[in-house]
Amino acid sequence: MFLAINEIKYDKVRYSLIIAVIGLISFLIFIISALALGLAHQNTAAIEKWHTQSALMTKDANGNMGQSLMQKSDIDKQNLTKSEALVGITPANVKADGDASRDSVQYIGLRDQDYIYQDLKLSSGHLPKNNHEVIIADTLDNFKLNDKIKIGLDDTSYKVVGITDDALYNMAPVVYGNLDNWAPIKGVTDQFKASGIISKNDTQLKAASDQLKAYNLKDYMNNLPGYQAQILTFTFMISFLILISLIVVTIFLYILTIQKLPNLAVLRAQGIPNRYLILNTFNETLLIMVISVAIGAGLTTLTAFFIPDAVPVYFDIPLMSLIAVGMLITGLLGALIPMRIISKIDPVTVIGG
């Protein structure tokens, strides 16, 4: 490490440029990761808040609960427990009485005896006391407590009595209300009673009818419209950025090693073992990567304070730490080619040539 530190001190400009480039790549990886997490969170925030482990819906809904229509006979066969909740989910537009402007939401109908309703945490207001009262997500900035609103295809006026945070489903703010209102808001007949069943039990739900199908949490989220494509796109981008960082580190270290070959050959001729020179390259790479990743993390932290609320970023410290470790390992892999070159140095050939 002594030799590595002194090399960096001696050629500050060159090493500073290398660290700056790798640091900016690290920053880009952290920001894109946070954006990917933020968009994923906007899809699944409500699902996660329900402590969902599995879901049950009609087979022809293809895993999209918003398209599922369950009848009373299907529900009765399931024998719901205290850890299971009946929900009615539908995309809808919401507008204030007398206002033509509309906001897109996901209406989620609940029964007051089910755990999701009982576990709802409000930032202000109270839980609905009758069928014409609703709770809205705090991201619906155009509405406030005691506003009268109309939802979907229902002409009934609903009163906003509560506001809850972190209530997003499939990229849209959530409006919670009574399950009885789900059918008129969706515009279906009253023969349909709900969209499906959510369970927080570790044991997956079992379909009691051949018209129903159960999904584990992963499959349920992957079937949300656009969710899987979004995750795969960002995973692809992040993977390529990490690969680019590997190539950049390898190129820089290769050039540095080639430029230092005469000096390294002199050290070998003086009796410095290969093992020491290889270890020096490893330490130098580790030092460069640690400083670069730290700079990237620092820039990301600074950006987090100034980024607008409208940008859907979500910083998960454990995942960010894992990405940082992955980048360190990738950088060290980039040192393998220079280390191999050093291991084959022939002082007579280099100095004599």
Secondary structure, 3 states (H helix, E strand, C coil): CHHHHHHHHHCHHHHHHHHHHHHHHHHHHHHHHHHHHHHHHHHHHHHHHCCCCEEEEEHHHCCCHHHCCEEHHHHHCCCCCCCEEEEEEEEEEEEECCCCCCEEEEEEEECCCCHHHHCCCCCEECCCCCCCEEEEECCCCCCCCCCEEEECCCCCCEEEEEEECCCEECCEEEEEEEHHHHHHHHCCCCCEEECEEEECCCCCCCCCCCCEEEEEHHHHHHCCCCHHHHHHHHHHHHHHHHHHHHHHHHHHHHHHHHHHHHHHHHHHHCCCCHHHHHHHHHHHHHHHHHHHHHHHHHHHHHHHHHCCCCCCCCCCHHHHHHHHHHHHHHHHHCCHHHHHHHHCCCHHHHHHC
